[in-house]
Amino acid sequence: MSEKMKNILALSIILQVITVKLLALAPEFIEKYYSNGIYPFISAGFRYAFGWVPFSVGDVFYTLAGIFVFRFLIRNTRCLFRRPWYFLREILIVLSFAYFSFHLFWGMNYYRPPLHQTLDIGSKYTTEELLSFTEKLINRTNNIHQKLTDNDSVLVKLPYSRREIYDMSVLGYREISSENPHFSYAPESIKSSLFSLPLTYMGYSGYLNPFTNEAQVNSLQLDYRYPLISCHEEAHQIGFSAENEANFIGYLAATANKDPYFKFSGYAYMLRYCLNEVYRRDREAFARLKEQVHRGILKNYEEAAMFWSKYENPAEPVFKNTFNAYLKANNQTDGIKTYSYVVALLVNYHKKYPF
């Protein structure tokens, strides 16, 4: 490759960034021509290509990429001082390629219109609406918990393997896609991450690999949340990049599943979000509502909290702040706080479609 071409490739990242920021100003264009245009073909193509492989191809790719980067830095550190443009240019070429691939293969979904507009529901709610919905959600979660345990003080244990959960997770998407084709999901490509231990120390339950479109789940803990988390990562695959929207769609898929353990996972997971929001708004109402929750459900929450507490470390906030910055750089202006927006989607969706 000529020196001139290398310079063009390195500097192309400037034009790419400008192009992405301009396209971000036209979310309807992104929705029509990318999210519902070329992206479904790109996503399905990757899932057909890698979904059958029993291990995470993306994790192997990241490992090899890390080795090559480390090798490059070791071999070319001297160039930083002797030939600084050469050193910087090589890095910019890699960044330009990664930036282009990321946005082409998945990242432009960050700039599509918010989900509440697509579903034609509101984005705001009152405290009274929150309390009413949370009480209904408690009743729904308690009822399913009772059916699964026949004892309001026993926590729910999943009777399935990780592979069985992955295979079952697509069934809920079949149910919700019959009414909303935006949620169509086939073929599946969901796997346990090879980096589950590092993910746990970083405080993450899973992630989507944007370069292979594989949904990665942290497999170290198999608790009540596993079905919902699997559905959450699959929501990313079908083009919903925002974390709050993936949580909400994962909830729809989990609770639409005919399996009661999936339903419990969806309802119990979202109940925590609602209770947290009630606590933030009205402490007395929170105490009253918490008393209504089955003790067994609270034990499920405690089980998950105890697991994560074992892996707390000084580096975890660094990773969380990095992810927070990543979200803000990709049109999630509130960063990690956008997770709480899922409550608005829940309340307003069930206002339109009651239990």
N, C-alpha and C positions, 0 to 999 in steps of 0.2 A: 504494500500500500504506500502510495507516495506521501511525502511530507505535507503537501498541500491538502490532500484528502483527509489526513489525520487531523490537521488544523480545523478543517471544516466540521468534521465529526465532533471534535472537542467543543467547539464554540456553538454547535447546534443546540446545546442544552439551553442557551439563552432564548433562542427562538421558540423552543418547545415550551418553556415556562410561560412565555408571553401568550402563546397559542392556547395553552390550557386555561390560563386566567381569563382570556377573552371568551372562550367557550363556556366557562363557568357562569358567565353573565346571561347565558341562554339555556336555562334548565329544561325548557320545553323541547328545544332542539336536541339536547342530550337524551331526553326521555324517548323521543321518537326515533332518532337515527342511530343512537348508540345502545341505550339500555334495552329498548324493544326492537332494535334494528340489527346491528352486527354482533352485539355482545352475546345474545343467546346462541348463536352459531359458534362463536369462539369458545364459550364456556362448555357447550356440549361436546365440541371437538376435543378439548383437553380431557374432559371426563371420560370420553370413549377411549382416548389414548392411554390414560393412566389409571382409570378406575379399576381395571382388572388386576393391576399389579398389587400383590398382597402387602407391600410395604410402601412407605411414603417416598415417592420419587423426588418430591420437592425438598424433603429433608436431606436426601443424599446430595441433591444439587447445591443446597446451602453449604453443606460440609465441604464439597469440592471447591466451591467458590471461596470459602474462607481459607482453604489451603492455598489456593492460587494467589489470593490477596496477600496473605502472610509471606508467601514466597517472593512476590513482587517487591514488597516493602524491604525484605531482607537483602535482596539482590540490588536494589536501586536506591537505597537510602543516600548513598554518596552523591547521586545525581541531584538530590534536592539542593545541594550547594553548588555543584559544578555546572549542572544543566537544569536549572529550576523549571524552565518552560517545558522541557521534555518530561520531567517528573509530573508536573501539573497536568500536562496534556494527556498523558496516559491515564491518569485518574479521571479526568473529565470525559474521555472517550467511554470508559466503563460506566460512569454515572449517566451519560447521555443515553447509552443503550438501555440501562436499567430503568431510567425515567420513562423512556419511550415505551418499553415493554410493559411496565407497570400500568400506565394509563391506557394503553391499547387493550391489554388482556383483562383489565378489571377496574382500575382506579378511576376512570371517568364516571363510574356509578356514584361517586361521592357528590357529583354535581347535578344529579337528577332532582326533580321537585320532591319536597317532603312527602312522606307516605300519607299523612292525613289528607292531603289534597287529592291524591290518587284514589283514596277510599271515600272521599267526600264526607269526612267527619271533622269535628272541631279540633282545635289544638289547645283550648283552655278549659278549665273546669273549676268549679267552686269547691270549697271545703265540704259543704253539705253533700255534694255529688260524690266526692271522694269517700266520705264516711259511709254513705249508702252503698256504694259499690264494694267497698272493702268488707262490709258486713255480709253482703251476698257472696263474695268470694270466700270468706271464712266458712260460710255454710256449705258451699260447694266443695271446698277442700276437706272439711271435716267429714262430709258424707262419703267421699271416695276413700279417705283414710280409714273410716270405720269398716267399709266393705273389704278393704285389703287386710286389715289387722284384726278386726272384730274386738278391738280393745283400744280405747282412746288414749292409753298411756304408752303404747308400743310404737317404736319408730318403724318406718317402712324400709324393708330391705329388698333390693331388686333381685329377682330370681333369674336374671338373664346374664349371659356373657356380653362382653363388649361388642363382639362381632354380631351377636343376635340383636343388640340394640341398634347398631348401624343398619342392619338389614330391615328392621322394623320401622325405622325412622321415616323412610320414604312413604309409608302407608298414609300417614297424616297429610302429607303434601298432595297425595292423590285425592283426598277428600276435599281439601280447601281449593285445589286448582279447578275442580269441577264447577265452582262458582266464580272463581277469579283466576283467569289464565295467567295473570302476572306471577302466580305462585307455582307454576308448573315446574316439576323437578324430575328430570330423567336425562341420562342415566345417573346413578349415584357414584360418588367418588369420595368416600369418607373413611378415614383411617386413624389409628392411634399414632400420635407423633413419636418419632424416634427420639425427640428431645423432650420427652415428658418430664424428666427430672429437672432439667434447666428451666422449663416452663413453670414448674411448681415453685422453684426458688424465686422466679421473676413475678409470681403471683397471677399467672394466666391459666385459664381453663381450656384454651384452645385458640386456634387461629386459622385463617385461610391463607394458603400459599397463592399469591396472585399470579405467579409465573407458571404454575401447573394446574391451578384451579382445584387443588385437593383440599378438602376440609380436614383439618388436623384437630384431634381431641386429645387433651391431656389424659392419659390412661392410668395415672397412678392411683386415683381414687374412684371407686365405683359406688357412688351414693345416689340419693334420690334425684339429684340434678342432672345425671348423665344423659337421660333421654332429651331433656330440654336443651342442654348444651350441644348435643349432636344436631338437633333441629336448628339451633341458632347458627352453627357454622354452615349448615346447608343453605340457610337463608342468605348468607354472604355469597354463596356460589351462584345463586340465581339472580344476583345483581343488586342486592340491598346492602350497601357498604356501611351505612350508619349503624352504630352499635345498638342504639335504641330501637331502630326499625328491625334489625335482625333478632333482637330479643322478642319483640312483639310478634313477628312472623313465626319465630320458633315456638312461641306460646300457642299460636293458632294451630300450627301443625301438630304439636304434642297433644293438645286437648281435643283435636279432631280425630286423633288416632283412637281406634276402638279398644286398644289395650288400656286397662285401668291404671297400670303403672306409669304409662306415658301421660295419661290425664293427670294423675297425681303430681308428676314431675312438673308439668306446666302450671297447674294451679298453685302448688306450694311455692314454686320459685317466684311467681309473680306476686303472691301474697306478701312475701318479704318486702318487695319494692313498695307495695301499697302501705304496709305497716310503717315502713321507714318514713314515707311521706306524711302519714298521719302523725307520727312522732314529731316531725319537724313543724307541723302546723298546730297540733293540739295535743299536749301531753296527757291531759285527762282522758280524752277520747281514746288515745293509744292504750292507756292502761285498761280501760273498759273493754276494748276490742281484743286485746291480747288475752284477757281472761276467757274469751270465748273460743280461742284456738285450742284444739286438742293438745294435750301434753305430749303425745307421740310426735306430732308435727314439730313442736318446739325442740324435741330431742333430735329430729332430723337436722334442724338448723344448727344445733349445738355440735352434732357430729361433724358437719361440714366445717364449722368454725374451728373446731379442735384440730382437724386435719391441717388447715392452712396455718394455724398458729405454730405448728411444729417446724414449718419451713420459713418462718419470718427471719429476715436477715437485713443487715444494714444496706445492702445493694438494692433491695426491692423498691424503695421509694425512687431510686434513680431510674429503674426500668419503667415505673409507673409515670414518672415525669416525662420520660422520653416518649412513651406512648401517648401521653397527653399532648405533647408538642406535635406529634405525628397527626393526631386527630385534628388539631387546630389548623395544621398546614393543609389538611384535606377537607376543608369546608365544614368542619365540626367546631364551630366557633366557641362552644363551651367546653371543648375537650372531653375528658372523662365524665364530667357532670352531665353530659347528654344522655347517659344511661338512665337518669331519673325521668327523662321525657317519656319513657315507655308508659308511665302511669297515665299521662294524658291520652296516649293512644288507647290504652285499656278502657279507661272511663268513657271516652267518647265513642269507641267502637261498640261497647255494650249498651250505651245509650241508644244507639241506632239498631243494634242487634242484641236484645236482652237475652240473658241466660234462658 
